[in-house]
Amino acid sequence: MPFRQAHEASGKAVFMAETKGVALNQLSLQELQTIRFGPPSPHAVSYWVGLCAWRPGWLAPWPNSSSLCSPLFLSDVNRVWDYGHSVEQYGALGGTARSSIDWQIRQVRALLRAQQA
């Protein structure tokens, strides 16, 4: 999903949680699946049509609109609200995962030792 649409969907989730007076992780999967996005870019249309080829039922018309609607949030959504998992998923160079941070710290320490020698 393009970043713009992901940002829209997450913003709507935050708004829903604030409106209900609950934390994001307290929204049910059913509540989250009422969140829609649109209108989609041509790339998103192609992406969703491709998904429908192997996940029938994902593509449906938005009522009174030409937008797409889909269950943006699946049963694994709770992993998104898990801060530890969110941090650990970025293990690339410069990422936030513990392994990446440890590597960066070792690099800086080695650089400092080399400069002090």
Secondary structure, 3 states (H helix, E strand, C coil): CCHHHHHHHHHHHHHHHHHHCCCHHHCCHHHHCCCCCCCCCHHHHHHHHHHHHHCCCCCEECCCCCCEECCCCCHHHHHHHCHHHHHHCCCCCCCCCHHHHHHHHHHHHHHHHHHHC
